[in-house]
């Protein structure tokens, strides 16, 4: 049972990270949304 929980946790963690990367790219590629991403100084 614990093994299944660990596998699910790792899978969800990977999926969440991918969603974040996808959204970051989407926002970065949309001229109307790029202001939402802070720029390095």
C-alpha positions in Angstrom: 0.0 0.0 0.0 2.8 2.5 0.9 4.5 1.7 -2.4 1.4 2.7 -4.3 1.1 5.9 -2.3 4.7 6.8 -3.0 4.3 6.1 -6.7 1.2 8.3 -6.9 2.9 11.0 -5.0 5.9 11.0 -7.4 3.6 10.9 -10.4 1.5 13.8 -9.1 4.7 15.8 -8.3 6.0 15.3 -11.9 2.6 16.2 -13.4 2.4 19.4 -11.3 5.9 20.5 -12.3 5.0 19.9 -16.0 1.8 22.0 -15.6 3.9 24.8 -14.1 6.4 24.7 -16.9 3.7 24.6 -19.6 1.9 27.6 -18.1 5.1 29.5 -17.7 5.8 29.0 -21.4 2.3 29.8 -22.4 2.4 33.1 -20.4 5.8 33.9 -21.7 4.7 33.5 -25.3 1.6 35.7 -24.9 2.4 39.4 -25.4 -0.6 40.4 -23.2 0.6 38.2 -20.3 4.4 38.6 -20.3 4.1 41.4 -17.8 3.0 38.8 -15.2 6.5 37.2 -15.2 9.1 39.2 -13.3 12.2 40.0 -15.3 15.7 39.5 -13.9 17.5 42.8 -13.2 
